[in-house]
Structure formats: C-alpha cells, structure tokens
Amino acid sequence: MNKKNVLYIKNLNKIYSKNSSKSIQALNNLNLEVNEGEIFGLLGPNGAGKSTFINILAGTTIKTSGEVNVWGFNLDKNPRQVRASIGIVPQEVNVDPFFTPRNLLELQAGMYGIKKKDRITDTILKLVSLEKQSKSYSRTLSGGMKRRLLVAKALVHKPPIVILDEPTAGVDVELRTKLWENVKQLNKQGVTIILTTHYLNEAEEMCDRIGILNKGNLVALDTTINLLKKIKTKVVKFTIDKKININNQSLKSLNILKNSSAELLISYDKKTIASYLQKLVHDHLNFDQIYIVAFFQNRSAALYWHVFWNSLFSLIHNKPGL
C-alpha cells in the first residue's frame, strides 16, 4: 500500500441476501484509492452503494469479501484502529435534545477514551462556530447548528480522515455554504475529506477527484476537471402532471427525447439550458422536480441529481453546476 493512499479498497463486495433465492449486490468488485490530503467526492443516485460503502468503513455493515485498508490498518485485522482513523458525519441529524454541544463532545471524547487533558472541545466548537451555543440545549439549536454539531462530534478524536454522508441533503444555500467553509478549513489543516453527494455542482466546487457509483459499480473515476470534460451531453428529466403539446411554438426548438403524461426528457448543452427552461416556465407547466442526468462518452449513464421546483428560477439565472 502506497503511503499516499490513506484509503485502499480492493475487490470490495457486499451482497444482501433477502432469502435463499434473491439477493442484492450493493457493491460489486469495488476498487478505490484515496490520497492523503485530498477532498474526494463519491457521487451516485440512491441505491448506488454509497451508504453501504460508508457503513462498511464505520464497522456497522460487514462486507461480503474484499480488502479494506484505512490509514495503513486492515479492516479485518485492525478494526478498532480503522474506526479510530475516521470520523463520520451521518446524513441523519440525530442528537440528544437534552444535551448541550459541550456535553455531547465531552461524552463523545470519553467514548473514545480520550483523557480530559487531551481533549480539544473548545477548539472544535470554535471551528464549527458553536462556541456561543456551547451551553445551550441541542433542542434549541437551528437545523444548521445541528448539522455543524454532527461535524464537531466526528472530530473529537482527531481523525486523519473525515467522511461526510450527503451532508447538504435538504439544507438551504446559506447552511450549505457555511458547511463547505468548515470542510475547506479542515482540509487546509491536513484532514483528508471523503464526501458523498447527489450534487455535481458541489463536487465540482469542492473535490479534487470524483468517483461515480451506479448499482454498486464504480463507473467513473478521475480528477474533477477531467471528468467534467468527458461529459458528452446532458438530459433534463421533468416529472410532470400532463403530456406536453410538442407543437407549441415555444417548444419547437427543444430536443425532446421523451414526452409522456408522466415525464419529459430534453437533451441540452450548457449554452442552451437557460433558454430551454425559460421557455418551459413561460408555458406555465407544473413540475414536481427536475432531474439532471449526465452521460459520459466512455461510460454508462452514471449520475443524476435533483433540483426542486422552488429553486428553478435560481437555476435559470445562475445555472449552478450545469
């Protein structure tokens, strides 16, 4: 194992068996290396295997086969050292409402066996901007503060690797920006960051490299710049409540791939997406949500993320990540 590789995965498999006749391959011969000091993004739709991968590293899911090494420690031979080498920020916000942030961090440090003189509670609270709320009950914290508290809990044992599982799912733009500021600051201090996300624009802004999982397979892996260059075309998928009249004058110039009573598929390039969406808005159509699908020149369809209707106008004007 190269010293630069803080995470080394070889032929990792996970099969969930529901019964003797049916099984689900959550991870299929996954091979992956993450370098020290980088921000690595793992992208993919729901069911791609991202959470299974993280749960295996955390020790809450047992792999079926394969080799996992974290910070030089083998998961099978040194599971405690592996868990001590990583800090995991879960997707679900789950903190005890009757504990203060300081109480929670002290409790977490005690669970890792950290002596009081060696604890860095004040430093962590300052890092995540919770020093003023350190003695407030968690139930009084805002959603953004609770998210930052989860990051703080993952840092109490000074792990060299921090894994964030869908950290910005369902959060507003302001919180997302603040959270990424915390992550960048951690990375500047030498912490290796691994994050999972649906959002290509986040990965483009944050990550040095990106891996894309689809149905348990690693279908793309490259630097962020190289991976974005491989994008051949993109498709917008609109979930709609009625079939669209394609003879409508404002839609004639659109490259419509599919038009049914349930969905509309349109291919586009970066230069035309804004005008496409504006034409659809002018038609006063009702969309539940929008899915962006990226197709890669030498890979299978591997990535999508969604933007809810209430952020459509910012998508038109700002075009984040398109």
N, C-alpha and C positions, 0 to 999 in steps of 0.2 A: 504493500500500500504506500503510495507516494505521500510524502509529508505534507504536500499542499492539499491533499484530499482530506477534508475533515469528515466527509460523509462518503462512504464507499458501499454501493449496493451492487450485488452480482446475482443474476438469475433469481430474483425475488418473486415468489409465487404465493398467492393467497386464494384458496378455494373455500367458499362457504357451501356446506352440504345441507340442504333442507331435508332431504330424505335420501334413501338409497338410490333413487332413480334420477334425482335432479340436483344439480349443483351450479354455483355461480362462481366464475373465475373473476375475482375482483382485481387481482394483479397477475400479469402474465409475463414471466421472464423479464422482470424489470431490471435494467442495468443503468446505473446512475452514479455520477461523482459530483460532489460539490466542493469547491475550493475554499480555502481559508480566507476570510475577509470579504467575500463577495455577497451580494444580495441575489439570491436565486429564486426565480418565480416558477411555481408549478401550477399550470393552468389546465382547465378542462371542465366539462359540464358536470352536472350532478350525476353520480353513479360512475364517474370515470375511474375512481380508485384513490382519489386524493386523501380522503379521510382514513381509509384503510391503511394507507402508507404511513400517515402520521400516527395512527393508533399502534402500529407495529413498533415504531420508534419509541413511543411512550410506554410500551410494555402492556398495554391494555388489550391488544389483539395478538394472537400467536400466529406467526407465519406458517405457511404450509411447507415451504422449502426455500432455499437460497441463503445467501450470505449478507449480513448487515454489519458494517463496522462504523462506529461513530467515535471521532476523536482518537482513533487508534485502538478502540476497545471493540471486541467482538460481542455481538448481542447474545449469542448462545453461551459464551464463556464468562463474560463480564457484564451481566445485565444491570447491576447496580451502578457501575461506572458509566454505562451508556446513559442511564436516566439522569445521572448527575451532570452529564456533559451537555444536556439540552434543557432549555426552558420552553414550555409550550403555552401559547396563548390560544385558548379554545375559542371556537366560534360562538358558543352559547354563553351568554352573560349569566353567571351563577355565583353570586357572592352572598354571604350571610348578612341579612339586613340589620342584625343587631350587633355587628362588629364594626369598629372604625377601621379605616385603611391602615393605621398604625398597628392595631391589634391583629389584623389579618396578615400583615407582613411579618410581624414577630412570630405569630403562630406558624406560618409557612417556614420561616427560618429554623424554628425549633424542630419541625418535622424532618428537616434536612440535617439535623444535628449540629447546627452552626452555633458556636459559643456566642454569648451576648457581646463580648468584647470584639468579636469579629464581624458583627452584623453591620449592614450598610443601609438600614432602614431610612434614615434621613436623606441619604444621597439618592436613593431610589425615588422617594417621594418628591424630591426636587426635580429629578429628571422628568417625571411624568406630570409635573405641575399640580401636585396634590398636597403640597406642604400646608396650605391654608385649610384644607379639609381633613387633615390627618386625624383629628379627634371627633369628626362628625360621623354619625351612624351611616352605614352604607346605604340604608334605605332612603336617606335624604339626598344622595348624590344623583346627578343627572345621568342620562344614558351614556354620554361621552365620558364622564368621570369614571363610571363603572368600567368602561372599556379600557381606560388608561390604568385602572386598578388591576385589571387582569394582566396587563403588560408588566406592571410592577411586581406582581406575585411570581411571574416567570423569571424575574431577575434576582431574587433574594439569594440564590446560591451561586451567583456569578457564573452562569453557564457560558461557555465559549460559542454556543450555537443557540439561537432563538428561532422557534418555529411559530409562525402566525397562521392560524387556520381561518380563512375567509374573514379577516379582521374588520373589513369595512362593509360587510353584508348588512344591508338595511339601515345604514347610518347616513346622516346628511353630509353635505360637501364640507362644511366647516370642521366637523369632527374628523372626517377623512383626512383633511389637510393637516390637522394637528397631530393625528396619529402617525402620519408619514414623517412629520418632522421629528417625532420621538424615535422612529425607526432609523432614520438617517443619522441621528445623533449617536445612537447605539452603534451603528456600523462604523462611524468615524472613530469610535473607541476600540475598534478591532473585533467586534462581535460579528460572527457570520449569521446572516439572516436567510431563512427559508420561508417563503410565504406562498399560500395557495389563494387563488382568486379566480373570479369569473371575468374580471375586467381587464381587457387588453391594454386600455389606456393607462391603468395603474402600473401594470407590468412594464410598459414602455417607459414610463417615467422613473420607476424605482429600480428595475432589475438590471444586473449585468448580463445575466443569461436567463433563458426561458426554456423550460421543458413542458411539453403538452401531452397530457394523458387523455386517452379516449378508450373506454371499455377495457381498462386495465393494461393497455399497451402504450408505451412511450412512442408517440408517432412523430414527434419533432423535438429536437434539442440543438440549440445553437445560441450564439450571442444575440442579444435583443436586436441589434442593428441588422445582423444577417438574416434573422428570422423574419423581420418585417419586410425585408427586400424580397423574400420568397413568396409573399402574398400575391397571388395571381389575380384574384377577383374577390369581391365580397358580395354578400347577399343580405338584404333586409327581409326579415320574416315578420309580417304584420298579422297578429291574431285579431280577426275582425268579426263583426256580427252580421254581415251580409255580403253577398257577392257584388263585386265592383263592376260597373259598366265600363268596359275597356274602350268603348267607342267615345267616351267622354273626351272632349278636346284637350283638357289639361293633362290627360294620362297617355296620349298617343305616343309621346316621345319616350315613355318609360320602357325599359327592357323587362317585361313581365314574364317570369318563368312559370308561375302557377297562380291561378285565380279561381278560388272556390268559395263556398259560403263560410268557411272557417278560417282560411288564411290566404294571404297574398305574398308571393315571393318576387322580389325585384333585385336584379343584379345591378351593380354600380361601381364606379371608381371614385376616388377621393374628390375629384374636381366637380362631380355632379351630384353628390349625395344631398347637399343642402337644398338645391333647387328641386330635387325629387321630393323631398319631404315637404317642402313648402307647397308644392302642387297638391299633395295629398291632404295637407291641412286645409287648403282653400276649398277642397271638396267636402269639408265638414264630416269626415269619416270618423267613426268611433273605434279606437284601438285599445285593446286591453293592455297590451305591452308589445315591445319591439324586440326582436332578437337579431343580433348581428352575427353572421356566420362567415368565418374566414376559410377560404380554400387555398391550400398550398400547392405549388407547382408539382412537387415530387412526393406529396403526402396525401393521405386520405383527409376528408373533412375532419377537422380536429378541434375546433374552438368556437364557442359562442358565448356571448354574454348578453344580458338584457338591460334595457333602459325603460323605466316605467313612463307612462303617458305624461305624468306631470313634469317630467324633465325633458319633454320633446322639444320645447322651444329653445332651451339652452343648448340642446344637441344641434339644432338648426343654426344657431348663431355662433356657437363656439366650436362645434364639431370635435369634441374631445375624443381622441383615440381613434378617429375614423381615417 
